[in-house]
Amino acid sequence: MSTFTTQPSSKISGSKALLESLLLQGVDTIFGYPGGAIMPIYDALYDYESKLRHILVRHEQGAAHAAEGWARVTGKPGVAFATSGPGATNLVTGIADAMMDSVPLVCITGQIASTLLGTDAFQEVDIVGITAPITKWNYQVTRAAEIPGVIAKAFEIAGTGRPGPVLIDITKDAQFEMIHYAPVKHVHMPGYNPTVHPNPKQIEYAAKLLNHAKRPYILSGHGVLISHASSELSELAIKGDMPVAVTLHGLSSIPTSHSHYVGWLGMHGNYAPNILTNKADVILAVGMRFDDRVTGRLKDYAPHAQIIHIDIDPAELNKNVKTVVPVVGDAKLALSALIPHIKKFDRSTWREEFKKYYAIEYDRVIEQEIKPQRGGIQMAEVIHTLSNTTKGKAVIVPDVGQHQMKSCRYYEFELPDSLITSGGMGTMGFALPAAMGAQVASNRQVIAILGDGCFQMTIQELATIAQEKIPVKVIVLNNSHLGMVRQWQELFFDKRYSFTTMHNPDFMKICEGYGITSKKVSHRAQLAESVQTMLDHKGPYVLEVVCEKFENVFPMIATGASVSEVRLS
């Protein structure tokens, strides 16, 4: 299993073997929370402060989300520590979130001594069994000698193929046990061999379909960003003169200002890319999984299109949508192979159709939202102001809800890897710790965008931000409601507003208590200056914006509707 890189050294504890193994994998940051079953590891950390930065979160869910944010910025597996029992189970939501959104994590949990396993000892929980469905791989270590090889395997699995989370559970006696440590950088796993190089014949077939198409359409997903294929995507679109739409996690894979960008797909995406999906004759889907939020009613999705689907995970091909040309492989390698086969075309007439539908959306929705003439501050105008002020070059981290949809609609992304959000799981409370982790890893400005409901789910991480002096910026769009649920109650439940009104605390006093500079804005005239003040501040900053209480998000594709039935109001 193991490939030893040096001769065995003198004996060290399993805990120190773990930390040495993490250093060997290039880890420099850990997000965690100590407890009884992981205490030997934390004791060892005391001697590694100069080599490993440990960030003490205020809840283990925050550790998982912060590690996700760190991973999304770096492209490397983020690392989270937790103790047994509730510490381990508090990681579960973040692990599931990472699994759904293909984020590489390595989560290390402490466990009771191996001699007590199965006795229902204090804080014993079968975290390996619990996380089996939501990890790429998990494993329980009961002997210290296993640690170097297991950690090498964990990083290999988490970070290759379709990325995802791995959990390693280490018993307390294994943490104490002394071993002759020998570093293990890589492991050989005969049963794990992700396909990265696409089949040349499938690439040629895909090119043939695209070259004969009159209305070809490229759908760009998260896989384009994971494989750093933004330049290849742009080159392909320009050469074939093909429009490009993006999924939620595909946002920023192509600049919003790009000549061939036509908008965001899905339930609350743009009008044109949804409507014209059903007029395309060939669709090239790259690194996306045809989620229900993108496809709407499946039986009526893209009825006239032959679909080419490129994905590194073969399980996604033909899972939801029938594919004519399935291509298994890395998006960057697949697009690079496809480009030479694509002929130059003038498809300006097809692309003009998107512009016509965009004009309709602009007149009926966009202009009213970014330039409102009356009423309270709109979420859209806050995001529009932020986008203009940052020139579309910040990393934004929206939480989940109406503010997430508005952020994705109105922030004009100009650089790759500029959106970090919870997609598949839709995890409220994600953004504050994720933005914290992203800012630790990034030299770019990171801005969390929260609703008042989401803010209160992980608000305690303000303490971590303050303690670590993390200069992340936070915008709280406060409409005193669980806005997205309230919108559905208005539209589909006869305005029966059941438990969606929020009686919020004084967020400014809470920020003051944590020692974080903050400001509250209630009037439109203050907005632009306040956003600039927030961005100019050297440390962490919270800007609360009091928004219109009964604002809705449109366009919208109702559950069970076709993408061509997208509503503007």
LUMNU-795867 format. One line per field, with one value per residue (C-alpha): chain; x, y, z; residue in one letter. Coordinates in Angstrom, 3 decimals. Example, Ala and Ser with C-alpha at 12.3 -4.5 7.8 and 13.67 -1.06 7.14 Angstrom:
<recs>
chain: (A:A) $
c1: (12.300:13.670) $
c2: (-4.500:-1.060) $
c3: (7.800:7.140) $
res: (A:S) $
</recs>
This chain:
<recs>
chain: (A:A:A:A:A:A:A:A:A:A:A:A:A:A:A:A:A:A:A:A:A:A:A:A:A:A:A:A:A:A:A:A:A:A:A:A:A:A:A:A:A:A:A:A:A:A:A:A:A:A:A:A:A:A:A:A:A:A:A:A:A:A:A:A:A:A:A:A:A:A:A:A:A:A:A:A:A:A:A:A:A:A:A:A:A:A:A:A:A:A:A:A:A:A:A:A:A:A:A:A:A:A:A:A:A:A:A:A:A:A:A:A:A:A:A:A:A:A:A:A:A:A:A:A:A:A:A:A:A:A:A:A:A:A:A:A:A:A:A:A:A:A:A:A:A:A:A:A:A:A:A:A:A:A:A:A:A:A:A:A:A:A:A:A:A:A:A:A:A:A:A:A:A:A:A:A:A:A:A:A:A:A:A:A:A:A:A:A:A:A:A:A:A:A:A:A:A:A:A:A:A:A:A:A:A:A:A:A:A:A:A:A:A:A:A:A:A:A:A:A:A:A:A:A:A:A:A:A:A:A:A:A:A:A:A:A:A:A:A:A:A:A:A:A:A:A:A:A:A:A:A:A:A:A:A:A:A:A:A:A:A:A:A:A:A:A:A:A:A:A:A:A:A:A:A:A:A:A:A:A:A:A:A:A:A:A:A:A:A:A:A:A:A:A:A:A:A:A:A:A:A:A:A:A:A:A:A:A:A:A:A:A:A:A:A:A:A:A:A:A:A:A:A:A:A:A:A:A:A:A:A:A:A:A:A:A:A:A:A:A:A:A:A:A:A:A:A:A:A:A:A:A:A:A:A:A:A:A:A:A:A:A:A:A:A:A:A:A:A:A:A:A:A:A:A:A:A:A:A:A:A:A:A:A:A:A:A:A:A:A:A:A:A:A:A:A:A:A:A:A:A:A:A:A:A:A:A:A:A:A:A:A:A:A:A:A:A:A:A:A:A:A:A:A:A:A:A:A:A:A:A:A:A:A:A:A:A:A:A:A:A:A:A:A:A:A:A:A:A:A:A:A:A:A:A:A:A:A:A:A:A:A:A:A:A:A:A:A:A:A:A:A:A:A:A:A:A:A:A:A:A:A:A:A:A:A:A:A:A:A:A:A:A:A:A:A:A:A:A:A:A:A:A:A:A:A:A:A:A:A:A:A:A:A:A:A:A:A:A:A:A:A:A:A:A:A:A:A:A:A:A:A:A:A:A:A:A:A:A:A:A:A:A:A:A:A:A:A:A:A:A:A:A:A:A:A:A:A:A:A:A:A:A:A:A:A:A:A:A) $
c1: (0.000:2.706:5.665:8.234:10.201:12.827:14.211:12.176:13.019:13.020:9.691:6.985:3.329:0.486:-0.618:2.718:2.714:-0.604:0.760:3.929:1.760:-0.338:2.782:4.006:0.774:1.394:-1.136:-0.516:-3.985:-6.412:-9.877:-10.982:-12.374:-10.772:-12.343:-11.551:-11.121:-8.872:-6.881:-3.634:-3.603:-4.185:-1.393:0.913:-0.250:1.283:4.705:3.733:2.463:5.261:4.415:0.642:-1.866:-4.794:-7.898:-10.230:-13.798:-16.785:-18.721:-17.565:-19.973:-18.018:-14.808:-16.197:-17.536:-14.339:-12.335:-14.685:-14.032:-10.297:-10.484:-12.556:-9.920:-6.814:-8.101:-6.476:-8.216:-9.250:-8.645:-11.017:-10.520:-13.243:-13.580:-15.834:-19.586:-21.232:-18.002:-17.962:-21.683:-21.474:-19.214:-21.845:-23.687:-20.444:-19.304:-22.605:-22.360:-18.854:-20.008:-22.850:-20.656:-17.480:-15.279:-12.143:-12.004:-10.053:-11.873:-10.036:-12.101:-10.947:-12.569:-12.728:-10.105:-10.375:-10.880:-14.139:-15.607:-19.142:-19.704:-21.615:-18.824:-18.956:-19.195:-18.936:-20.654:-20.155:-19.069:-17.708:-21.146:-22.886:-20.711:-20.444:-23.099:-21.631:-17.903:-15.778:-14.020:-13.795:-11.766:-11.248:-7.632:-7.014:-3.210:-0.751:1.240:-1.685:-1.669:0.972:-0.482:-4.103:-3.496:-1.711:-4.638:-7.131:-5.550:-5.224:-8.907:-10.201:-8.285:-8.336:-11.047:-14.261:-13.157:-14.986:-14.748:-12.907:-13.187:-10.533:-11.560:-8.596:-9.004:-7.443:-5.042:-3.777:-3.092:-0.981:0.772:4.478:5.755:8.810:7.504:8.338:6.826:4.341:3.727:1.801:-0.028:-0.817:-4.530:-5.241:-9.013:-8.968:-8.026:-10.165:-10.301:-8.935:-8.058:-11.127:-11.721:-10.500:-13.331:-15.936:-14.236:-14.348:-18.034:-18.790:-16.983:-18.946:-22.257:-21.162:-19.866:-23.190:-25.323:-27.299:-28.111:-25.332:-25.304:-22.584:-23.546:-20.640:-20.573:-18.379:-16.092:-14.776:-13.524:-12.227:-10.081:-9.034:-10.522:-11.907:-9.534:-10.323:-14.055:-13.663:-11.540:-14.054:-16.996:-15.311:-14.007:-17.390:-19.310:-21.431:-23.382:-22.323:-24.632:-23.560:-24.936:-24.884:-21.423:-20.366:-20.685:-17.330:-16.119:-16.518:-16.555:-19.970:-18.617:-17.563:-19.008:-20.467:-21.793:-25.594:-26.458:-27.209:-29.346:-31.923:-34.864:-33.977:-31.542:-31.820:-34.745:-32.886:-30.729:-33.741:-36.162:-33.680:-32.542:-35.539:-34.581:-31.012:-30.219:-26.905:-25.989:-22.439:-22.610:-19.243:-18.663:-22.290:-24.790:-28.191:-29.564:-33.334:-32.907:-31.371:-33.597:-37.048:-39.517:-37.234:-39.557:-39.737:-36.073:-34.188:-36.497:-34.738:-31.150:-28.554:-26.591:-22.829:-21.890:-18.323:-17.761:-15.003:-17.575:-19.069:-21.982:-23.302:-23.545:-27.081:-28.182:-30.796:-30.669:-30.171:-26.743:-25.822:-22.090:-20.899:-17.298:-15.586:-12.614:-11.153:-12.880:-9.651:-8.225:-11.518:-11.983:-8.342:-8.848:-12.105:-10.956:-8.755:-11.703:-14.112:-14.657:-15.076:-18.662:-20.767:-23.684:-24.483:-28.147:-28.525:-26.721:-28.890:-31.912:-30.415:-29.998:-33.661:-34.820:-32.315:-33.829:-37.236:-35.848:-34.004:-37.125:-39.471:-37.225:-33.604:-34.006:-36.713:-34.500:-31.182:-32.764:-35.874:-37.887:-39.643:-39.916:-37.174:-33.680:-33.731:-31.263:-30.451:-29.304:-26.999:-25.373:-25.257:-23.529:-21.066:-20.318:-19.638:-17.510:-15.335:-15.396:-16.533:-13.152:-13.930:-14.688:-18.281:-19.701:-23.504:-25.418:-28.682:-31.963:-33.179:-29.917:-28.058:-30.178:-29.821:-26.052:-25.761:-27.977:-26.470:-22.793:-20.865:-18.024:-14.849:-12.354:-12.520:-13.208:-15.104:-18.225:-18.292:-21.747:-23.715:-25.471:-26.624:-27.327:-28.520:-26.999:-28.099:-25.269:-22.628:-21.375:-19.862:-17.460:-16.827:-15.899:-13.669:-11.828:-11.615:-10.148:-7.491:-6.396:-6.787:-5.098:-8.295:-11.077:-13.660:-17.190:-19.859:-23.447:-26.002:-29.654:-30.726:-31.808:-28.534:-26.443:-27.889:-27.125:-23.353:-23.045:-20.692:-17.916:-17.590:-15.551:-13.158:-12.892:-12.121:-9.622:-7.741:-8.038:-9.380:-10.207:-13.330:-16.221:-19.828:-23.003:-26.234:-29.311:-31.948:-35.574:-36.784:-38.042:-36.967:-37.382:-37.305:-39.716:-41.974:-41.917:-43.064:-45.765:-46.956:-46.973:-47.986:-49.551:-52.182:-50.046:-50.264:-47.063:-46.265:-43.266:-41.240:-41.196:-37.927:-37.682:-33.999:-31.538:-29.544:-26.799:-24.705:-24.538:-23.574:-20.762:-19.648:-19.574:-17.268:-15.098:-15.907:-16.526:-20.012:-22.579:-26.319:-27.808:-31.534:-31.590:-30.691:-28.647:-26.171:-25.625:-22.768:-20.676:-21.246:-20.151:-16.966:-16.289:-16.660:-14.227:-11.673:-11.637:-8.454:-9.959:-13.218:-16.387:-20.122:-22.491:-26.172:-28.552:-32.236:-34.064:-37.595:-39.465:-41.658:-39.266:-39.434:-36.929:-37.817:-37.465:-38.633:-39.279:-41.865:-41.257:-42.503:-42.508:-40.482:-37.540:-39.522:-42.237:-39.981:-41.967:-40.911:-43.446) $
c2: (0.000:2.470:4.001:5.066:8.169:8.000:5.521:5.030:7.580:7.352:6.671:9.341:9.218:8.528:12.130:13.487:11.006:12.542:16.089:15.081:13.376:16.521:18.627:16.176:16.773:20.519:21.381:24.682:25.506:23.489:24.484:22.694:22.404:20.249:17.704:14.638:12.027:14.199:15.743:13.856:15.388:18.848:18.264:17.450:20.614:22.621:21.760:22.524:26.108:27.419:24.940:24.536:27.339:26.035:28.227:27.664:27.859:28.231:25.230:22.175:22.935:26.165:24.132:22.084:25.126:27.114:24.188:24.205:27.902:27.324:24.415:26.358:29.099:26.893:23.864:21.664:19.613:21.660:20.115:20.063:18.553:17.504:15.272:12.220:12.161:15.565:17.048:14.539:14.736:18.542:18.083:16.094:18.983:20.418:17.009:16.463:19.949:19.208:15.905:17.545:20.373:18.367:20.108:18.270:17.917:15.749:15.608:14.121:13.005:11.664:8.471:6.644:3.962:0.886:-1.331:0.539:0.498:-0.878:-0.325:2.970:4.718:8.460:10.353:7.213:7.479:5.471:8.428:6.099:4.553:7.921:9.487:6.497:7.886:11.413:10.796:9.558:7.339:7.016:4.880:4.194:4.007:1.775:1.404:4.274:2.459:2.941:6.723:7.726:5.532:6.333:10.098:9.845:7.846:10.360:13.279:11.301:10.377:13.767:15.772:13.671:12.672:14.333:16.024:15.341:14.819:12.042:11.312:9.610:8.552:7.878:6.074:7.653:4.786:5.052:8.736:7.857:4.795:5.193:4.107:4.337:7.009:6.787:9.430:8.317:10.841:8.660:5.343:2.869:2.090:-0.393:0.008:3.806:5.187:8.137:8.671:12.098:11.696:11.691:9.077:10.595:9.008:10.554:13.931:13.573:12.611:15.587:17.930:16.529:17.263:20.791:21.556:20.555:22.371:25.502:26.378:24.911:25.845:25.422:24.860:25.466:23.963:23.702:21.186:23.928:25.859:22.793:21.884:25.509:25.356:28.909:29.917:26.746:27.383:30.911:29.768:27.097:29.490:32.133:29.707:28.027:31.279:29.469:31.024:30.005:29.767:28.747:26.788:28.171:26.748:27.564:31.294:33.026:30.235:32.826:36.597:38.238:40.769:38.040:38.447:34.921:34.818:34.703:34.255:31.965:28.825:27.532:28.244:31.893:32.326:34.568:34.540:33.964:30.952:29.148:29.881:29.087:25.782:24.244:25.748:24.429:21.593:20.549:21.127:20.749:20.351:20.624:19.697:19.961:17.378:18.449:19.197:19.582:23.328:23.550:21.157:21.832:19.212:16.552:15.127:18.560:19.479:20.323:18.235:19.199:18.881:16.187:16.353:16.029:15.643:16.003:15.010:13.390:11.341:8.622:8.234:11.630:10.615:9.595:9.910:12.599:13.503:11.224:11.835:11.216:11.636:10.844:11.956:10.858:13.010:16.197:19.285:21.092:18.081:17.410:21.006:21.195:18.057:19.363:22.844:21.758:19.839:22.785:24.825:28.574:29.707:32.839:32.066:35.686:35.221:32.498:34.581:37.593:35.630:35.631:39.401:39.876:37.872:39.642:42.977:41.742:40.656:43.943:46.031:43.974:42.902:44.048:47.798:47.977:46.052:47.843:51.296:51.252:54.474:53.933:51.646:50.217:49.226:46.272:43.400:43.687:47.293:46.355:43.622:45.884:48.573:46.035:44.704:48.156:49.175:46.038:45.994:42.370:41.223:40.212:36.716:36.711:34.100:34.215:32.133:30.424:32.138:35.186:37.045:34.120:34.314:38.095:37.804:35.314:37.401:40.833:40.395:40.695:38.204:39.090:36.602:32.805:31.234:34.295:32.594:30.306:29.167:26.120:24.656:21.057:21.040:24.636:24.947:27.996:29.219:28.261:31.677:33.262:30.392:29.623:33.249:33.178:30.127:31.589:34.858:32.974:31.340:34.261:37.568:38.759:40.559:38.057:39.260:37.162:38.028:36.863:37.113:37.821:34.178:32.703:35.116:33.791:30.165:30.593:34.099:32.794:32.591:36.376:35.466:33.411:36.235:38.724:36.486:35.634:39.172:37.839:40.860:39.334:41.670:40.762:42.222:41.315:41.897:42.185:41.869:40.492:37.350:33.945:35.484:32.542:30.468:33.518:33.969:30.386:30.829:33.916:32.272:28.690:28.581:31.331:33.816:31.675:33.040:30.266:31.033:33.064:36.408:37.083:39.162:39.919:41.130:44.327:43.067:46.184:45.515:41.891:43.032:45.514:42.695:40.702:43.767:43.980:47.308:47.566:49.923:49.806:51.372:52.046:54.712:54.381:57.570:55.995:52.774:53.490:55.365:52.671:49.884:51.816:52.439:48.702:47.782:50.391:49.143:47.213:44.571:42.594:44.619:43.961:46.121:45.580:46.822:47.061:45.824:45.758:43.114:41.635:41.517:38.458:36.836:36.687:35.178:31.931:28.422:26.836:23.299:20.858:23.449:23.380:25.737:27.347:28.233:30.604:33.457:37.103:38.053) $
c3: (0.000:0.993:-0.783:1.793:0.856:3.628:6.112:9.322:12.022:15.815:17.483:17.642:18.684:16.298:16.849:15.677:12.801:11.736:11.828:9.973:7.344:6.925:6.473:3.852:1.912:1.926:4.624:6.381:7.778:9.900:11.090:14.224:17.729:20.449:22.803:24.843:22.123:19.958:22.821:22.076:18.590:20.036:22.535:19.633:17.817:20.659:19.245:15.626:15.940:13.717:10.955:11.099:11.571:13.579:13.507:16.454:15.148:17.451:16.105:14.174:11.312:10.950:10.667:7.787:5.918:6.521:5.136:2.120:1.534:1.856:-0.603:-3.136:-3.252:-3.306:-5.213:-2.545:0.155:3.168:6.594:9.576:13.051:15.500:18.524:18.817:19.416:18.900:17.595:14.773:14.048:13.885:10.839:8.972:7.303:5.960:4.732:2.920:1.446:0.145:-1.351:-3.272:-4.562:-5.315:-2.742:-1.519:2.268:4.670:8.008:10.983:13.974:17.296:18.570:21.896:22.564:20.356:23.419:24.149:20.662:20.672:24.392:24.076:25.917:26.567:23.255:21.161:17.797:14.602:12.495:9.805:9.420:9.566:6.864:4.531:2.111:2.084:1.642:-1.238:1.291:5.056:7.399:11.096:12.263:15.295:14.981:14.706:12.024:9.634:9.853:7.241:4.511:5.337:5.257:1.904:0.557:1.962:0.135:-3.084:-3.086:-1.936:-4.499:-7.663:-10.132:-9.034:-5.791:-2.570:1.185:3.033:6.762:8.892:12.404:14.727:18.054:21.107:21.730:18.142:18.772:21.841:20.374:19.573:16.150:13.931:11.552:7.866:5.557:2.889:0.125:-2.321:-2.237:-4.970:-5.189:-7.988:-7.617:-7.846:-11.246:-12.403:-16.144:-17.054:-20.743:-23.023:-25.699:-29.021:-30.990:-28.694:-29.108:-32.908:-32.791:-30.553:-32.967:-35.890:-34.168:-33.198:-36.685:-38.256:-35.693:-36.530:-32.927:-30.738:-27.074:-24.425:-20.779:-18.399:-14.908:-11.834:-13.535:-15.826:-12.798:-10.965:-13.984:-14.655:-18.145:-18.445:-21.249:-23.221:-22.770:-24.125:-27.062:-28.033:-27.813:-29.958:-32.583:-33.041:-32.393:-29.793:-26.905:-23.371:-20.358:-16.873:-13.936:-10.392:-9.725:-13.286:-12.603:-13.162:-15.472:-18.238:-17.649:-17.544:-20.062:-22.520:-25.997:-25.979:-22.416:-22.398:-18.736:-15.858:-16.157:-13.734:-11.487:-10.840:-13.715:-16.738:-19.143:-22.415:-21.480:-20.019:-22.866:-25.631:-24.135:-25.846:-29.226:-29.301:-31.712:-30.075:-26.422:-25.135:-21.345:-19.613:-15.972:-14.884:-13.716:-15.110:-11.670:-11.385:-10.792:-14.271:-16.214:-14.812:-16.046:-17.476:-20.124:-21.790:-21.412:-24.627:-26.850:-30.088:-28.885:-29.281:-26.042:-25.628:-21.979:-20.704:-17.082:-15.053:-13.131:-15.372:-12.941:-14.096:-17.754:-18.751:-15.117:-15.631:-19.322:-22.328:-23.823:-27.469:-26.899:-23.358:-22.758:-19.560:-18.668:-17.270:-18.670:-19.548:-21.388:-23.170:-24.339:-25.408:-27.499:-28.973:-30.057:-33.021:-34.522:-34.382:-37.547:-37.561:-38.066:-38.055:-35.750:-34.917:-35.877:-33.228:-30.626:-31.434:-30.206:-26.714:-26.853:-27.746:-24.725:-22.492:-23.557:-22.436:-19.051:-18.638:-19.302:-17.151:-14.262:-14.158:-14.579:-11.899:-9.452:-9.900:-10.366:-8.172:-8.097:-4.798:-1.761:0.395:-0.683:-3.075:-2.672:-6.367:-6.087:-3.197:-5.285:-8.362:-6.290:-4.885:-8.358:-9.757:-6.773:-6.940:-10.780:-10.597:-9.266:-5.666:-4.392:-3.218:-0.878:-0.798:1.699:0.714:-0.083:-1.971:-1.385:-2.986:-6.119:-6.307:-5.836:-8.659:-10.927:-10.364:-9.557:-12.830:-12.451:-14.316:-12.852:-12.483:-9.082:-7.875:-6.497:-3.460:-2.384:-1.295:-4.306:-4.093:-0.349:-0.096:3.379:5.338:7.559:4.981:3.948:7.064:7.910:4.208:3.519:6.588:5.251:1.762:3.046:5.016:1.761:-0.643:-1.386:-3.091:-1.260:0.005:0.735:2.462:1.537:4.081:4.895:8.454:8.849:7.569:9.627:12.872:12.033:12.256:13.744:16.437:13.838:14.186:17.276:15.138:12.604:15.349:17.155:13.973:12.535:9.244:7.018:5.496:4.677:5.487:3.995:5.796:3.643:6.345:5.246:8.614:6.881:5.719:2.295:-0.080:1.999:2.354:-1.442:-1.977:0.654:-1.223:-4.646:-3.906:-0.421:-0.616:1.361:4.477:6.037:8.472:10.713:8.224:10.061:11.904:15.097:14.864:17.501:17.177:14.884:15.462:19.198:18.521:16.232:18.895:21.422:19.156:18.538:14.826:13.091:11.630:10.135:9.485:6.358:5.945:3.221:-0.451:-0.443:2.028:0.094:-2.329:0.224:2.845:0.492:-0.317:3.383:4.074:1.296:2.394:5.991:6.791:9.055:9.223:8.697:8.834:6.763:7.541:4.849:5.737:2.623:1.271:3.286:0.560:-2.366:-4.660:-7.006:-10.689:-13.270:-11.748:-12.997:-10.727:-9.498:-12.133:-14.935:-18.129:-18.597:-21.418:-18.886:-16.956:-15.401:-15.299:-12.629) $
res: (M:S:T:F:T:T:Q:P:S:S:K:I:S:G:S:K:A:L:L:E:S:L:L:L:Q:G:V:D:T:I:F:G:Y:P:G:G:A:I:M:P:I:Y:D:A:L:Y:D:Y:E:S:K:L:R:H:I:L:V:R:H:E:Q:G:A:A:H:A:A:E:G:W:A:R:V:T:G:K:P:G:V:A:F:A:T:S:G:P:G:A:T:N:L:V:T:G:I:A:D:A:M:M:D:S:V:P:L:V:C:I:T:G:Q:I:A:S:T:L:L:G:T:D:A:F:Q:E:V:D:I:V:G:I:T:A:P:I:T:K:W:N:Y:Q:V:T:R:A:A:E:I:P:G:V:I:A:K:A:F:E:I:A:G:T:G:R:P:G:P:V:L:I:D:I:T:K:D:A:Q:F:E:M:I:H:Y:A:P:V:K:H:V:H:M:P:G:Y:N:P:T:V:H:P:N:P:K:Q:I:E:Y:A:A:K:L:L:N:H:A:K:R:P:Y:I:L:S:G:H:G:V:L:I:S:H:A:S:S:E:L:S:E:L:A:I:K:G:D:M:P:V:A:V:T:L:H:G:L:S:S:I:P:T:S:H:S:H:Y:V:G:W:L:G:M:H:G:N:Y:A:P:N:I:L:T:N:K:A:D:V:I:L:A:V:G:M:R:F:D:D:R:V:T:G:R:L:K:D:Y:A:P:H:A:Q:I:I:H:I:D:I:D:P:A:E:L:N:K:N:V:K:T:V:V:P:V:V:G:D:A:K:L:A:L:S:A:L:I:P:H:I:K:K:F:D:R:S:T:W:R:E:E:F:K:K:Y:Y:A:I:E:Y:D:R:V:I:E:Q:E:I:K:P:Q:R:G:G:I:Q:M:A:E:V:I:H:T:L:S:N:T:T:K:G:K:A:V:I:V:P:D:V:G:Q:H:Q:M:K:S:C:R:Y:Y:E:F:E:L:P:D:S:L:I:T:S:G:G:M:G:T:M:G:F:A:L:P:A:A:M:G:A:Q:V:A:S:N:R:Q:V:I:A:I:L:G:D:G:C:F:Q:M:T:I:Q:E:L:A:T:I:A:Q:E:K:I:P:V:K:V:I:V:L:N:N:S:H:L:G:M:V:R:Q:W:Q:E:L:F:F:D:K:R:Y:S:F:T:T:M:H:N:P:D:F:M:K:I:C:E:G:Y:G:I:T:S:K:K:V:S:H:R:A:Q:L:A:E:S:V:Q:T:M:L:D:H:K:G:P:Y:V:L:E:V:V:C:E:K:F:E:N:V:F:P:M:I:A:T:G:A:S:V:S:E:V:R:L:S) $
</recs>
